[in-house]
Amino acid sequence: MRTVRDLARLEKLRAMPDMGPMEYAEAYSWIHFLRHGPTQIRDLLPAYLAQPHLRPQKNLAWQLAQRLGNVDEAWRRHMEFPLPMARR
């Protein structure tokens, strides 16, 4: 299984052509984690997107580590949680 270091790698990608199917899936999982994961991180993504001039200094991987400590474990726990069935 990949680790939080991959979030830092994903943050360095600058254009969609730089992403393959695996990078897209990883990025989607991180967005889901940031939006629906632990409550103490749910404000990070909106704040990050609102301040593009700060991105090089304070990337999301670093900010997550500051708030959660063991980001890998929190991400794994979140991704193991069963998703609700889609309603038809």
Order of alpha helices (4+ residues) and beta strands (2+ residues): alpha-alpha-alpha-alpha-alpha
